[in-house]
Amino acid sequence: MSLSRTWDGAEPVRLNKFMGQAGICSRREADALIAGGLVSVDGEVVTDAGRKLQPGQTLTLGERAAAALAEGVTIVLHKPVGYVSGQPEPGKVPAVRLLTAANRIGEGAVPAADASLPPIGRLDEDSRGLLLLSSDGVVARAVIGPESDLDKEYLVRVAGDVTENKLKLLRHGLMLDGRVLKRARVERMEPRRLRFVLREGRNRQIRRMCAMVGLEVADLLRVRIGPLKLGDLPEGRWRLLTAEERAALTGR
């Protein structure tokens, strides 16, 4: 099934930039598709990555290009504490070590040991819960791209006195790395248990936010990324993202 997008901007735009902005694929993937002769503009096949799309022109990806993009794999993992999301430092254990047949839930091929599956939104070594590992550029852009508006939900157990003033500051008013944080939804579920919903993901953000108001995070569990929920996936187990879940994440 082919895919078409028309550029409605006022100025010419590079093909790979337009494809990235439109959520079709990453710029690197766009360059590969263009070089492979899988992209056309107003019916003309284009192989020059430097080509610009003029206002009103239509870019089309044929069935082969759509199939190539669909080859990306996304893993849904319940990461335990003690595993790092990405490339580990010496002595650290990467989360991809958990992607074995014994840990798999449902059907699907086990990724090769040397497969490139970067984390789509990291989880600290001392945090647990929903982690996506993916070679799918469209999913990556939808979840952590600059235009992503997917929120992430966390259940957090803290040590310290949780007051209404602290909750107010956690919701809005704190700064990290010289920048004001976006508004967050923070609710007290139990005396020492909070629910955070964030629309950004700064480095160790929740732990640093809590420290700024005199709270210490004792446990942090990510339970949702946009429409995708951790659900009852057991800790340390993984499964493949379904086509329906991918469509819900990417909007197509």
N, C-alpha and C positions, 0 to 999 in steps of 0.2 A: 504494500500500500504506500503510495507516494505521499509526500508532505510538501506543502507550499506555504510561503510567507511573502507578503508584499511589503516593501519598505515605504513607510509613509512619512519619513523624516524630510527635512528641508534641504539637507546637505548629503553628498555622497558618503557612503560608509564602507569600510573594508568588509569583504564577505565573512571572514572569520570572526570579526567583531560583531557583526549583525547576527550571525548564527549563535554566538554565545549569549548576546543580549536577549535574543528571542527564546532562549532556553532549549534550543535544538540540540546542542552539544557543547563541549568545551572548545576553546580555540584550537588546541592541539588536535583534537578529533576533527575539527573543521578543516584544518590544513591537510590532514591525511585523506579526507573525503574528496577535497578539491583536487589534490594531486592524483587521486585514483580515477578522476573523470566521472565522479558520481554526483556532481552538482551542476545544475544548469540555471541560467538566468534568461528569462523570457524565451525559453525553449532552446537556448544555445549552451552546449556543454562548455564549462569553464575549467581550466586546469591551472590558471595563474592565481596563486594565493594572494597576490597584490591587487587583484582586480577589485574595483569598487562597485557597489550597488548604487545605482542612481535612483533618485526619488521616483516612486511609481513603478519601479521594476519589481518583478516577482522571481524569487529564488525557489527552486524546486529540487527536492531530493527524491530520487526514484526508489523503487523497492529494494534494490541492492544496498543503497545507503542506509535505508531504514533497518534492514536486516543487520548491517554492520554495527549500527548503534545498539541494537538489541542484544548484541553478544556480551555486553557488560554484565558482570555478576555482582549481586549485592547480598551480603550475609547479614542476617539479624542475629546478634549474639547477646546473651546475658552474661556480661563480663563480671567475674568475681573480683574481690579485692586481691591485690598482689600481682596483677597482670597490667602491663602498660599497653596503651592503645596502638602506638606507632612503633618506629624503629627504636629498639631498646639500647640503653647504655650497657656496658659490660656488667654482667651479674643480674640483669633484669630479664623478665620473661615476657615476650610479646603475646598479645591476645590471639594472634593467628595460630599459636600452638594448640589452641583448643579446637581447631577445625579438623576434627578427626571423624571417622565413620561412627565410632562409639559414642561421640557426643552429639551426633546429628539427630534432629527431630524431623520426621517426614522423609520424603524422597529428595533426590538431587545428588549430583556428583560432588565428591569431596574435592575442594580446590587443590591444585598441585602445590607441593611444598615451596616452589619458587614463584608462585603466583603473586602478582602485584595487587594487593588489596589494602589500600590506605584507609585509615579511619575517616569517616565522614562525621566530624564532630567528636572531639576527643573526650575521654573520661580519664581522670587522674588514676594513678596506680592504687590509691587508697579509697577510690570510689567504685561503685558497682552499678549494674543495671544495663539498660538498653544501649547497645553500641552497634553502629553500622560500619561494615567493612565493605568497600565497593570499588570496582573498576569501571563503574557506569558514570560517565561524566555528567549526564543529565541529572541523575539522582544527586550527585555531589553538588551541582549548582543549585538545585532546588532546596537542599538542606543547609548548605553553608555558603552559598554564593552571596555576593554583595546585595542582591535584590531579594534575597530570601526573607519571607515574613513568617516562617514556621516557628511556633513557640516550642519550648522544651519544658517538661514538667519533672520536678524532683521532689522526693520525700526526704526530709532532712531531720535527723535527731541531733539535738544540741545539748551542750552543758552550759549552764549559766542561767541567769534570771531573765526570762522573756517578758519584757514590759511592752505596753502599748506604744510608748515613745520609740522603742527599738524597732518595733514592727513598722512604724511610720517611716523611720529612716531607711529601713530595708526596702520599702516599697518605692521610695524616691528621695533623693537628696544626697546620696553618696557619690564619691568620685573615685575612680581607679585610673592610675597611670595618667593623671592630669585631665581626664575626660569624665564628664557627668554620665552616670549610667542611665540607660533607658528605664522607664517606669517598669516595675516588676509587680506581679501579684504574689503576695506573701500572706498566708493564712496560718493561724495556729490551730492544729488539729487535736493536739494533746498538750499538756503543760510543757513538754520538752520536745515536741514533734511539730515541724513546720512543713508547709507545702509551698514550694517556689514554682512560679511559671515565668520564664525568661524569654526575651526575644533577641538576646545576644549571648555570646559565649566567650567572655574574656578568660584569660588564663586563671584557673582556680578561682573563678569569680565568686561562687557562693561561699567558699571558705574564707576568702578575703573580706567579703561583705560582712559576714558574721563576726569576724575578728574585729572589724572596725566598730562594732557596737557592743563588744565585750562578750561575745558568744563563741564557743568552740564547737566545731562540727565533729560529732562522734560517729556519724554514719550518714552517707549520702547515696541515695538510690535514684537513678534516672528511670522514669516509668513511661515517658512518652516523648516522641519527636513528631510534632504536627499531628496528623491523623493516625500515626503508627504507634501502637501501644505495646509495652513489654508483655502484658497479659500474664498467662501462666507458664511462660517459657522458663524451665528450671535454670537455676544458676549454673554456669559453666557449659550450657548446651546452646546449640545454634540451629538455624534453619535458613532456607532461602527466602528472600523477599518474593512475594507473589506478584503476578502481573497486575492484579487489582490494587495491591498496596503501592506498587510503583506508580500507577496512574494517579492514585490519591495524593502521593507525595509531590509528583511533578506537575499535576494538573492537566495531564493528557495521556 
